[in-house]
Amino acid sequence: MSSMTSRRLSLEGVRYFDAHCHCDGLPNLNYQGFVIACVSTDYTSARRNLSLKSERVLVGVAVHPWNVHEEDYARVLELAKEADFVGEIGLDFRFSKASKERQAEVLRAFAEAYPDKTFNVHALDAWREALDLIVKLNVRRAIFHWYSGPPELLKDIEGAGYFISVNPFVKVQRKHGLAVSRADPSILLTESDGGYEYRGVFLKPDMIPETLEYLANVKGMDVEELRKTVASNFLKAFQLA
């Protein structure tokens, strides 16, 4: 069932890259100058997102840890053949109603079926466990979405050739900000987690330019230099370079 992304995107005029967005939750995808990676959380969102695939939109298919307890993952696994990447998938030891074993079972099934696809990983309170599992399963490329895990794990993520994505809330979420401040720029991606409301804020892709400016200040980099680094990282992470 293994499949590798082979299509090329239209990058003319593109300046910003959103590595994790719930496109099915947005009223539209009219974001000029953006490439957006749309994650799915279940069969219904996957079907909708696949219909949005375009020259500026990548689509991921998977079962979110929050839905593992009620979704027939086998039908989503089959649908993932049509996807550019696998996601949103992973482990959540805080909010998921499914057992840790069941969550790992689903992650293992997708990894065994699609080892060549990029995995967009949710790992709340399970950062080490998720990393260890995908490395064991020989997942070649992975993105740890909204990384707020231990800073000391960053070198292991980097060593495995994986990436972390930075959310607009990096400015106020202490754990996220601390991790990002210590991450090498070579593993940084930007994300919006758009279509999702967090702490009363409806997240959208157009928040990414401001996030880049904040990141550049934290890393002591020129914002244009960081933008180009993030763009290069995105193309590598999604096997587009």
ZIFENUR-V526151 format. One record per residue. N is the residue number from 1. SS is DSSP state (alpha for helix, beta for strand, coil for the rest). PHI is phi in degrees with one decimal (none if undefined). OMEGA is omega in whole degrees, -180 to 180 (none if undefined). Layout:
n={N/N}
ss={SS/SS}
phi={PHI/PHI}
omega={OMEGA/OMEGA}
//
This chain:
n={1/2/3/4/5/6/7/8/9/10/11/12/13/14/15/16/17/18/19/20/21/22/23/24/25/26/27/28/29/30/31/32/33/34/35/36/37/38/39/40/41/42/43/44/45/46/47/48/49/50/51/52/53/54/55/56/57/58/59/60/61/62/63/64/65/66/67/68/69/70/71/72/73/74/75/76/77/78/79/80/81/82/83/84/85/86/87/88/89/90/91/92/93/94/95/96/97/98/99/100/101/102/103/104/105/106/107/108/109/110/111/112/113/114/115/116/117/118/119/120/121/122/123/124/125/126/127/128/129/130/131/132/133/134/135/136/137/138/139/140/141/142/143/144/145/146/147/148/149/150/151/152/153/154/155/156/157/158/159/160/161/162/163/164/165/166/167/168/169/170/171/172/173/174/175/176/177/178/179/180/181/182/183/184/185/186/187/188/189/190/191/192/193/194/195/196/197/198/199/200/201/202/203/204/205/206/207/208/209/210/211/212/213/214/215/216/217/218/219/220/221/222/223/224/225/226/227/228/229/230/231/232/233/234/235/236/237/238/239/240/241}
ss={coil/coil/coil/coil/coil/coil/coil/coil/coil/coil/coil/coil/coil/coil/coil/beta/beta/beta/beta/beta/beta/coil/alpha/alpha/alpha/coil/coil/coil/coil/coil/coil/coil/coil/beta/beta/beta/beta/beta/coil/coil/coil/coil/alpha/alpha/alpha/alpha/alpha/alpha/alpha/alpha/coil/coil/coil/beta/coil/coil/beta/beta/beta/beta/beta/coil/coil/coil/alpha/alpha/alpha/coil/coil/coil/coil/coil/alpha/alpha/alpha/alpha/alpha/alpha/alpha/alpha/alpha/alpha/coil/coil/beta/beta/beta/beta/beta/beta/coil/coil/coil/coil/coil/coil/coil/coil/coil/alpha/alpha/alpha/alpha/alpha/alpha/alpha/alpha/alpha/alpha/alpha/alpha/alpha/alpha/coil/coil/coil/coil/beta/beta/beta/beta/beta/coil/coil/coil/coil/alpha/alpha/alpha/alpha/alpha/alpha/alpha/alpha/alpha/alpha/coil/coil/coil/coil/beta/beta/beta/beta/coil/coil/coil/coil/coil/coil/alpha/alpha/alpha/alpha/alpha/alpha/alpha/alpha/alpha/coil/coil/coil/beta/beta/beta/beta/coil/alpha/alpha/alpha/alpha/coil/coil/alpha/alpha/alpha/alpha/alpha/alpha/alpha/alpha/alpha/coil/coil/alpha/alpha/alpha/beta/beta/beta/coil/coil/coil/coil/coil/coil/beta/beta/coil/coil/beta/beta/coil/coil/alpha/alpha/alpha/alpha/alpha/alpha/alpha/alpha/alpha/alpha/alpha/alpha/alpha/alpha/alpha/coil/coil/coil/alpha/alpha/alpha/alpha/alpha/alpha/alpha/alpha/alpha/alpha/alpha/alpha/alpha/alpha/alpha/coil/coil/coil/coil}
phi={none/-60.5/-149.5/-113.0/-59.4/-125.4/-76.0/-112.2/-91.0/-85.5/-104.8/-63.0/80.9/-80.9/-120.8/-126.9/-130.6/-106.8/-85.1/-160.2/-144.5/-90.3/-63.1/-67.9/-98.4/-95.3/-66.1/-160.4/-118.1/-85.2/-118.3/-69.1/81.8/-117.4/-112.2/-125.1/-99.8/-91.0/-95.4/-118.2/-121.3/-164.9/-64.1/-63.8/-66.5/-63.9/-61.6/-66.6/-64.4/-60.4/-74.5/-94.6/-55.9/-153.4/-71.2/-122.3/-129.5/-94.4/-126.9/-107.5/-131.0/-176.2/-115.3/-67.3/-53.4/-70.7/-108.3/-60.1/-71.1/-127.4/-100.4/-79.2/-68.6/-62.8/-73.1/-73.4/-59.3/-66.8/-65.4/-64.9/-58.1/-87.6/-88.8/-81.3/-154.7/-104.2/165.0/-92.2/-145.2/149.5/-131.8/-138.7/-92.6/-106.9/-111.4/-64.4/-84.9/-85.0/-66.3/-59.1/-65.8/-66.9/-60.8/-65.2/-61.7/-67.1/-60.5/-64.4/-61.8/-69.8/-65.8/-70.8/-80.5/-134.0/-65.4/-90.6/-85.3/-72.7/-107.3/-99.4/-105.5/-100.2/-145.7/-60.3/58.1/-147.5/-62.5/-65.5/-63.9/-67.2/-61.6/-59.8/-69.5/-70.3/-65.8/-61.0/-87.1/63.3/-68.6/-80.6/-135.4/-149.4/-124.2/-90.2/-69.9/49.7/-68.1/-130.3/-85.1/-62.6/-58.4/-68.4/-83.8/-61.0/-66.3/-69.5/-63.5/-62.2/-63.5/-81.0/83.1/-97.6/-131.0/-123.6/-111.6/-108.5/-95.3/-54.1/-77.3/-57.6/-70.3/-125.6/-89.5/-58.9/-62.6/-65.1/-62.7/-63.6/-63.0/-63.5/-63.2/-100.7/-80.5/-67.8/-55.4/-68.1/-115.2/-90.3/-127.9/-102.4/-144.0/-109.5/55.1/-55.5/81.5/-127.4/-98.2/-129.5/53.0/81.8/-108.8/-85.7/-76.9/-146.2/-56.7/-72.2/-85.1/-67.0/-56.1/-66.3/-63.0/-61.7/-62.5/-63.5/-61.5/-59.6/-65.8/-62.9/-86.7/66.9/-118.3/-65.9/-61.5/-70.9/-61.9/-67.0/-58.4/-66.7/-63.1/-63.2/-61.5/-62.7/-61.4/-60.9/-63.4/-68.6/-61.3/-99.9/59.4/-110.9/-94.9}
omega={-176/180/-180/176/-179/-176/179/-179/173/-174/180/179/-179/178/-173/-176/180/-173/-177/-176/176/-172/180/179/179/178/176/179/-177/180/-178/178/180/161/-173/174/-177/176/176/-177/-179/-176/-176/-180/179/180/-180/-177/178/178/-179/-177/-178/-179/177/-176/172/-178/175/179/177/175/178/178/180/-177/-175/-176/-175/-178/172/-172/-179/-179/176/178/179/-179/-177/175/-177/-173/175/180/178/178/10/-175/176/-178/175/-177/177/-171/-176/177/180/177/176/-179/180/178/179/179/-180/178/180/-179/180/-180/179/-179/-173/-177/-178/179/174/179/177/-162/170/-174/-177/-178/-179/-174/-179/-178/179/179/-179/-177/-178/174/179/-178/176/172/-172/-178/-180/176/175/-174/176/-173/176/-178/-178/178/-179/178/-175/-180/177/177/178/-179/179/-179/-179/-176/169/178/-172/-177/177/-180/176/-178/-174/-178/-170/-177/180/-180/179/-180/-178/-179/-178/-178/175/179/-178/179/-176/171/174/177/173/-167/-176/-175/-177/178/-179/-180/176/180/177/-175/-178/180/-176/172/-175/179/179/177/178/179/178/-180/-180/179/180/-176/-179/-177/169/-174/179/175/179/179/180/177/179/178/178/179/-180/-178/176/-176/-178/174/-178/-179/none}
//
